[in-house]
Amino acid sequence: MTAPFVSDRVSTLVSPSDIVFTPAVKARQEEYGSRAGYAKFENTRGWESRVTPILAEFIAAQTSMYMATANAQGQPYMQHRGGPAGFLHVLDTQTLAFADYAGNKQYITAGNLDENPKAQLFLMDYANAQRVKIWGEAKVVTGDHDLIARVSAADDVAKVERVIVLTVKAWDANCHKHIPKLLKVEEVMAAIQERDKKIATLQARLRAIESSQAE
């Protein structure tokens, strides 16, 4: 999915200045000549602040993502999370959530969120050269059995220890340049198997023709 994001916008807009474009960022934009363009973007279109149907469809197809947090001192941390397609759940137009399982017990993301709720999700669709950035505020939820059931997979064998819930503040689907073209192994294997079936069918037909001609 590469093109539909822009066309899915509605009137609920958020200025990037409130979330991402700090005075220091704007100063750099002025220095390098991009500020005027982004100011026009802010004043005319802005960034979406809700989960639209197009974004929900994109999220439902992802099997991997990165989550960025920072502690009270501003030290950043990036964590990878993955699972079956749809492991990142859309609870409503403002809220995303995913199950957090037992891991290495470092709890860096959880600790960071206790001090600083600001977070960002970075979703990459390598096959279609599409990336989506989602800014928001996140929290760690424990003991909510209904929520745990909602974000758990039917075939889960691991125990869900907690749920990470993100309130969406803004999101952007940006430039596809320099994204390597990567395909999922299972998709490639399915294509290869389908090709092999066709080859086998053609070979059987060829043998039948050769056999009939030899008689």
C-alpha positions as a printed Julia matrix, in Angstrom:
215×3 Matrix{Float64}:
   0.0     0.0     0.0
   1.82    3.12   -1.15
  -0.43    5.92   -2.37
  -3.82    6.12   -0.58
  -2.73    7.82    2.66
  -2.97   11.42    1.46
  -6.47   10.98    0.01
  -7.8     9.61    3.3
  -7.44   12.86    5.25
 -10.38   14.58    6.92
 -10.86   17.89    8.69
  -9.4    16.83   12.07
  -5.88   18.13   11.7
  -2.92   18.58   14.0
  -0.1    21.05   13.41
   3.23   19.25   13.28
   4.67   22.23   15.17
   2.8    21.15   18.3
   4.4    17.72   18.32
   7.46   17.43   16.11
   8.55   20.81   14.76
  10.14   22.44   17.79
  11.78   25.88   17.5
  15.13   24.15   16.98
  13.69   22.03   14.17
  12.1    25.06   12.53
  15.42   26.89   12.75
  17.09   24.06   10.86
  14.3    24.14    8.27
  14.89   27.87    7.82
  18.62   27.28    7.45
  18.2    24.6     4.8
  15.3    26.19    2.92
  12.38   23.88    3.74
  10.54   25.99    6.34
   8.28   27.86    3.91
   7.04   24.62    2.39
   6.3    23.04    5.76
   4.6    26.22    7.02
   2.28   26.08    4.01
   1.64   22.41    4.69
   0.72   23.19    8.31
  -1.64   25.98    7.32
  -3.41   24.16    4.49
  -3.38   20.44    5.18
  -1.58   19.45    8.33
  -1.17   15.94    9.64
  -3.93   13.53   10.51
  -4.6    12.99   14.21
  -6.97   10.02   14.08
  -6.77    6.45   12.84
  -8.43    6.55    9.44
  -9.71    3.45    7.59
  -6.66    3.52    5.32
  -4.27    3.64    8.28
  -6.21    0.89   10.06
  -5.9    -1.31    6.97
  -2.17   -0.66    6.81
  -1.68   -1.43   10.5
  -3.67   -4.68   10.22
  -1.25   -5.97    7.57
   1.95   -5.34    9.54
   3.9    -8.05   11.33
   6.65   -5.83   12.71
   7.24   -2.36   14.11
   9.63   -0.24   16.15
   8.65    1.74   19.24
  10.66    4.74   20.43
  10.54    6.05   24.0
  12.76    8.24   26.17
  13.34    8.49   29.91
  13.03   11.6    32.04
  16.58   12.63   31.12
  15.8    12.37   27.4
  17.83    9.21   26.78
  16.11    7.53   23.8
  15.4     3.84   23.38
  14.15    1.94   20.36
  12.47   -1.44   20.74
  11.31   -3.9    18.1
   7.96   -5.63   18.4
   6.45   -8.21   16.07
   3.8   -10.84   15.72
   1.15  -12.16   13.33
  -0.52   -9.66   11.03
  -2.76   -7.49   13.17
  -0.73   -7.86   16.38
  -0.96   -4.06   16.66
  -4.65   -3.49   17.35
  -6.79   -0.47   16.52
  -9.1    -0.04   19.51
 -10.75    3.12   18.19
  -9.9     6.15   16.05
  -7.52    7.51   18.7
  -6.14    4.38   20.32
  -3.74    1.56   19.42
  -2.65   -1.32   21.65
  -0.49   -4.43   21.57
   0.24   -7.3    23.93
   3.56   -7.29   25.77
   4.94  -10.73   26.55
   7.67  -11.98   28.83
  11.07  -11.08   27.41
  14.54  -10.35   28.73
  13.08   -8.59   31.78
  14.94   -5.33   31.19
  11.66   -3.33   31.13
  13.31   -0.3    29.51
  10.23    0.71   27.52
   7.92    0.21   30.52
  10.21    2.21   32.78
  10.57    5.0    30.24
   6.79    5.28   29.91
   6.46    5.56   33.69
   8.62    8.7    33.51
   7.72   10.03   30.08
   4.57    8.99   28.18
   5.67   10.4    24.82
   6.3     7.65   22.28
   6.48    6.96   18.58
   5.71    3.91   16.46
   7.57    3.34   13.2
   5.98    0.86   10.81
   7.81   -0.34    7.7
   6.22   -2.13    4.76
   9.35   -3.19    2.89
   7.47   -5.08    0.18
   5.55   -1.95   -0.88
   8.21    0.62    0.07
   5.92    2.4     2.55
   6.65    3.75    6.0
   4.3     5.23    8.57
   5.28    7.25   11.64
   2.83    7.56   14.53
   3.35   10.01   17.4
   1.44    9.72   20.64
   1.42    9.11   24.35
   1.61    5.57   25.69
   0.97    3.81   28.97
   1.44    0.35   30.43
  -1.77   -1.43   31.44
  -1.8    -4.5    33.68
  -4.65   -6.52   35.15
  -7.25   -5.5    32.56
  -8.43   -8.97   31.5
 -10.88   -7.7    28.89
  -8.17   -5.64   27.19
  -5.7    -8.51   27.41
  -8.22  -10.81   25.73
  -8.85   -8.22   23.02
  -5.19   -7.92   22.02
  -4.22  -11.58   22.46
  -3.95  -13.94   19.52
  -6.2   -16.99   19.53
  -3.2   -19.34   19.37
  -1.05  -17.53   21.96
   1.1   -19.87   24.02
   3.09  -17.12   25.76
   1.56  -15.24   28.67
   0.59  -11.61   28.12
   2.22   -9.73   30.99
   0.9    -6.29   30.12
  -0.63   -4.21   27.33
   0.94   -1.11   25.82
  -1.75    1.42   24.88
  -0.94    4.39   22.64
  -3.14    7.46   22.23
  -2.51    8.75   18.71
  -1.58   12.44   18.44
  -0.38   12.59   14.82
   0.79   10.33   12.02
   2.48   10.64    8.67
   3.11    8.36    5.71
   6.29    9.75    4.22
   8.85    9.42    1.46
   9.44    5.94    0.04
  12.96    6.72   -1.18
  15.82    4.48   -0.05
  13.54    1.77    1.36
  15.03   -1.58    0.32
  12.69   -3.97   -1.44
  12.27   -6.91    0.93
   9.71   -9.69    0.67
   8.4   -12.06    3.33
   9.79  -15.58    3.08
   6.33  -17.17    3.23
   5.11  -15.02    0.32
   8.15  -15.89   -1.77
   7.83  -19.6    -0.96
   4.14  -19.56   -1.93
   5.02  -17.99   -5.28
   7.78  -20.55   -5.86
   5.48  -23.43   -5.0
   2.83  -22.13   -7.39
   5.45  -21.82  -10.12
   6.69  -25.37   -9.44
   3.12  -26.7    -9.74
   2.72  -25.06  -13.13
   6.06  -26.42  -14.28
   5.11  -29.92  -13.14
   1.77  -29.67  -15.0
   3.49  -28.53  -18.2
   6.12  -31.28  -17.91
   3.37  -33.9   -17.5
   1.6   -32.59  -20.6
   4.85  -32.63  -22.54
   5.55  -36.23  -21.53
   2.03  -37.21  -22.57
   2.52  -35.58  -25.99
   5.89  -37.23  -26.48
   4.42  -40.59  -25.48
   1.53  -40.28  -27.93
   3.87  -39.29  -30.73
   6.12  -42.27  -30.06
   3.28  -44.81  -30.43
